[in-house]
Amino acid sequence: MTDKFKRRDRLVAAFLLAMAIANGIELWQQRIRILAGYGDFSALYTAGLMMQRGEGISLYDRHEQWRVQQEFAPNVDIRKGPMPFIRPPFEALVFLPLAYFSYPVALAVWSLIKIVLLWLTARILPRPAPFSRIYPSWLEAALCLGLFPVFLDLLQGQDAILLLFIVAGTFNRLHAGKDIAAGVILASGLFKFHLVLPIAIMLWLAGRSRLLAGFLPGAATLIALSCAVSGPSVLFTYPKYLLDLNRATGVGVVTAQSMPNLRGLLTAVLGRAPYPGPIHWLLLPIAVVAIVLTARFWRPIINTGFPGLALGYCLSLLVAIVTSYYVYSYDMALLIIPLLLLGGRFLDQPTLPRLSRYLIAVGSLVLICTPLYWALIFRFDRAYLLVIPMFILAFGMARIARYAPSAVA
């Protein structure tokens, strides 16, 4: 490793550590509001409380949600209704143990669990050459605390870091050739089905069809759990509940303009449209084309070795986020996987096309720039512009898969 690369690595580490400190200061300054129930964790905690009381049948009753939230967060003055629980019923079981604590203690425990999951994510990501690790896993986890999606997840008490760990575990098992186990693990992430289903489809189309032997039974088990939690009628009431929330405004869910994906970009260009509208008819074919093209790029290299598997997996995560119907900035925590993998020694290979290396480097650097997120999201409300660095990163990876397959074989 040359001095130049050592300086580069030190600069990146110093910047992210500085951002981690800044994020920590902001979390401390917001602690009163966080612990009072202003964050999204209030919806997850509500689901846990309702499970504890045997009220799983009422998980999607907004009147019951509001009644429960008034018990532990009565002074949240920004809401005139409940923070809605939008996950499938089975995820309420995850928060059942936390319901035995007070809200502040439950949130603190949940935050500590997620920090441990960050470290475990860095630990379980395989890193054979040319994806060699630059920093030890504990430092990688600390550096991840400087990333804006991680900060926002901790601020809101969200579950994006849990999904990150699941997706990393899936990749670990794929690398080990345990596709069925990978499918089971990936299915456990179906609490964000809009992100997990495209990943599973791309893996299937790219040639790892054995994954479905674990994914489909896993999904069926979670559906059965959901029916046990909320009754068989939830198979109809839950989709209707989500559709109603999507049509409504001011109900505590993210608006399309605030999404860092194609839907947010199209909404900014074409304007907010009623459901269903021209934006919705555009999104489906775009998503289908993106998924099929990604699988086509990935298929020739997916079984040629770790680089081919890793490059395609990273690309599939980007495609899942960009084409998703519903995504928010904390969901971009999934990009920690490509940032860790491609931020290693992969780009130092002289056989990689220069343009592809520049594209990946530029896209990665922009995506770790926390001040940019603060400006786009909180000052200008232009989160959809984050699609641009994701496009750049995805294009760089797709060029390598298309024009330099020998570099990933």
Order of alpha helices (4+ residues) and beta strands (2+ residues): alpha-alpha-alpha-alpha-alpha-alpha-alpha-alpha-alpha-alpha-alpha-alpha-alpha-alpha-alpha-alpha-alpha-alpha-alpha
